[in-house]
């Protein structure tokens, strides 16, 4: 993984964290008085859960890169391919969340 990719992942993770906090605060402000409100609140918390999952995936990638977690694959080539796949998946998930939020 290139250094520029690591920096992009860190920035992406920070943006998702900011969005997650905003979404959670919005969800906390929704009441429980009606079915509509409970549904809206549940939907917002699902978005928070999805955002947390994306952040965990990104953190796992960074931890593997830094050596905090041992690599999953036995060879360097397969490990790099695995990391690239994780990056693509995380970026796709982040794009979906961003689209949902807009």
C-alpha positions as CSV (number, residue, x, y, z in Angstrom):
1,X,0.0,0.0,0.0
2,X,1.3,3.4,-1.0
3,X,1.8,6.2,1.5
4,X,-0.7,8.4,-0.3
5,X,-3.3,5.6,0.1
6,X,-2.7,5.5,3.8
7,X,-3.2,9.2,4.0
8,X,-6.4,9.0,2.0
9,X,-7.7,6.3,4.3
10,X,-6.9,8.4,7.4
11,X,-8.8,11.4,5.9
12,X,-11.7,9.2,4.9
13,X,-11.9,7.8,8.3
14,X,-11.9,11.2,9.9
15,X,-14.7,12.4,7.5
16,X,-16.8,9.3,8.4
17,X,-16.2,9.9,12.1
18,X,-17.5,13.4,11.8
19,X,-20.6,12.3,9.8
20,X,-21.2,9.5,12.4
21,X,-21.2,12.0,15.3
22,X,-23.6,14.3,13.4
23,X,-25.9,11.4,12.5
24,X,-25.9,10.1,16.1
25,X,-26.8,13.6,17.5
26,X,-29.6,13.9,14.9
27,X,-30.9,10.4,15.9
28,X,-30.8,11.4,19.6
29,X,-33.0,14.4,18.9
30,X,-35.7,12.3,17.3
31,X,-38.5,11.4,19.7
32,X,-40.3,8.1,20.3
33,X,-43.9,9.4,20.3
34,X,-45.0,7.9,17.0
35,X,-44.2,5.0,14.7
36,X,-42.8,7.4,12.2
37,X,-40.4,8.9,14.8
38,X,-39.3,5.4,16.0
39,X,-38.7,4.4,12.4
40,X,-36.7,7.5,11.7
41,X,-34.6,7.0,14.8
42,X,-34.0,3.3,14.0
43,X,-32.9,4.3,10.5
44,X,-30.5,6.9,11.7
45,X,-29.0,4.5,14.2
46,X,-28.6,1.9,11.4
47,X,-26.6,4.5,9.4
48,X,-24.4,5.1,12.5
49,X,-23.8,1.4,12.8
50,X,-22.9,1.2,9.1
51,X,-20.5,4.1,9.5
52,X,-18.9,2.4,12.5
53,X,-18.4,-0.7,10.4
54,X,-16.7,1.2,7.6
55,X,-14.4,2.9,10.2
56,X,-13.5,-0.4,11.7
57,X,-12.6,-1.8,8.3
58,X,-10.4,1.3,7.6
59,X,-8.7,1.0,11.0
60,X,-8.0,-2.7,10.4
61,X,-6.3,-1.8,7.1
62,X,-4.2,0.9,8.9
63,X,-3.3,-1.6,11.7
64,X,-2.2,-4.2,9.2
65,X,-0.1,-1.7,7.3
66,X,1.5,-0.4,10.5
67,X,2.2,-3.9,11.8
68,X,-0.2,-3.7,14.8
69,X,-2.1,-6.7,13.4
70,X,-0.2,-9.5,11.6
71,X,-0.9,-9.8,7.9
72,X,-3.7,-12.1,6.8
73,X,-1.9,-13.6,3.8
74,X,1.3,-15.6,3.8
75,X,2.9,-13.8,0.8
76,X,3.5,-10.1,0.3
77,X,1.7,-10.1,-3.1
78,X,-1.5,-11.7,-1.8
79,X,-1.4,-9.4,1.3
80,X,-1.2,-6.4,-1.0
81,X,-4.1,-7.7,-3.1
82,X,-6.2,-8.3,0.0
83,X,-5.4,-4.8,1.3
84,X,-6.4,-3.3,-2.1
85,X,-9.7,-5.2,-2.0
86,X,-10.4,-3.9,1.5
87,X,-9.7,-0.4,0.4
88,X,-12.0,-0.7,-2.6
89,X,-14.7,-2.2,-0.4
90,X,-14.3,0.5,2.3
91,X,-14.4,3.3,-0.4
92,X,-17.5,1.8,-2.0
93,X,-19.2,1.6,1.4
94,X,-18.2,5.2,2.3
95,X,-19.6,6.4,-1.0
96,X,-22.9,4.6,-0.3
97,X,-23.1,6.2,3.1
98,X,-22.3,9.6,1.7
99,X,-25.0,9.2,-1.0
100,X,-27.5,8.2,1.7
101,X,-26.7,11.2,3.8
102,X,-27.1,13.7,1.0
